[in-house]
């Protein structure tokens, strides 16, 4: 109970700013507009696909392709043959359909017969030894 009391004392109240700025960066500082850049830099369509025309509606969520590009610097919609832009036309979530497609293409990850899951042992029961492992 003492731990929870100490933790509650360290937890800030809602809607309280944890970072306070002083001097030139203070909210009402006279020189703040000279120091802080309020506008974002203009984006170029050639370097950033998120560049938008002025006044265009900005989407609420990031697409998975933009997240992949931001996180891994990988453009997943770039065509490997012609370097053009590809379009996402469908997503496949059903594991059975994915297995059939991978098997048809001969790609790894497709199994003819998936291995059955290992049986769970009861508490205190003796576990089976793994092949090739000696204890």
N, C-alpha and C positions, 0 to 999 in steps of 0.2 A: 504494500500500500504506500510505503514511503517513496518508492520508485515512481509511482504514478503521480504523487503530489509534486515531486521534483520535476517530472516531465511536464506536468501541466503548468508549472511556474515558468518554464522555458518556452512554452508554446506561445507565439504572439497572438494577439487578438485579431479577429477578422478585419479586413480593410485598413490595416495599419501598414504604412510603408516601412520596409526594413532598411532601405538605403536612403540616406539623407545627404543632399548635396549642399555644399557651402561655397562661399566665395563666388567666383565667376560662373560656376555651374548651378548655383542656387536658382530656384524657379523664378524669382523676381529680380534677378541680377540685371543691372543696366547693360553690361557687356555680353550677356548670354547670347543674343542673336549673332554677335560677331564671332563667337567661339564655336557654337554648336551648329552643325549643318542640319536644318530641319527638312530639307527636301532630299529625296532619294535621287541617286544618279540615274540618268536616262539609260534605258536598256536597249541593246542592239539585237535585232531579230537574228542576225547571223551568229552571234555568240551565246544568246540566251533565248530559249524557246518560250520563256514566260513573258517576253516583251509584248506589250499590248499597245493597241492604238489608243490614243487619248479618249477618255469617255467610255471605253468598253467596259462591260460588266466583268468584274474580277471573280473567278470561281471561289467558293468557300473552302473547298478541300483541294489538296494537291493530288494529282493523278499518280498512279504507281510508277509510271515512266519518269516523271519529274523527280519523285523520291529516289528512284534508283540512280538517276543522274546526279542528284545532290549528294547522296550518301557514298556512292562508289565511283563517281565520275565515269559512268557507263551509260551510253546512249542506247537503250534497248530498242528504240524504234528506228534506228539507222539500218538501212538495208546493207547486208554484207557484200552484195554483188555490185550494186550501182551507187551506193552511199546516199540514196534518196530516203525520203521519210516513208515509213510503213504506217498502216492504220490498223488499230485493234478492232477486229470485227466480232470476236466472241471469246468467252472464257469457258474453260472446261473444268468443272469441279468434281465430277463423278469419277471415283477411282477406277471403276470397271471400264469406263470409256477411255481413260488415260492408259490403262494397261493394254487395251486393244490397239490403240494408236501406236504405242511404243513397240508392241510386238510386230505390228504390220511394217513399221519402218526399220525394224531390226536394231533399235537403239537399246543401250543398256538401261536397266531398271525394270524391264519387262520380265516377269517371271511366268513360267509355264504353270507351276503349282506353288503357291505361296506356302512357306513353312508354317506349321501350326505353332501357336504360342506355347511357350514353356509352361508346364503345370506349376501352380503355386503350391508351396508346401505349408503344412499347418505349423503353428508356432511350436517349437520344441522338437519338430520332426527332423530327421536326418536328411540333409540335402544330398542330392546326387553329385558325384564328382564330375568335373568337366573333363572331357577327353584331352589327354596330353598334359594335364596339370597334376603335379604331385604336391602333396602337403606334408 
